[in-house]
């Protein structure tokens, strides 16, 4: 997407009655659902005294750390800094846009739920991940490639960490 597209989208959202509040609310709720689901997964595994708890936590945590390091190294510019506009979701970061860590987190957590056999929870988390991806692009804090790579890396880390060893 280019500068004109981002400005058109963000101006359009701002032009709607409560547009900014709605987008921020959707982002907040979807993100909270993902992180609350993660805690629920830990509780489920802890309560069942399941040996999968260590893997559930380790794969998600190690993957998160690795993605954080990689994105710091890539240090991709964000749309709102590249195109000089105010994003809908307020951010103060100048870089580290790719991959989107919010989207990555949702997808690696969704994969964690598939690993423990909690398919409905996994689907809910994946849907929230898609919502987060859309909202973060239309808000101007990520480019489409940032959220696509975030989702794909989350899925890939999940496959490698949960299903190949």
RASUL-V80893 format. One record per run of one state. SS is the DSSP state (2 for helix, 1 for strand, 0 for the rest). FROM is the first residue (numbers start at 1). TO is the last residue. If there is no record, write none. Layout:
[[SS,FROM,TO] [SS,FROM,TO]]
//
This chain:
[[0,1,2] [2,3,15] [0,16,18] [2,19,47] [0,48,51] [2,52,74] [0,75,78] [2,79,82] [0,83,100] [2,101,115] [0,116,118] [2,119,138] [0,139,143] [2,144,163] [0,164,165]]
//
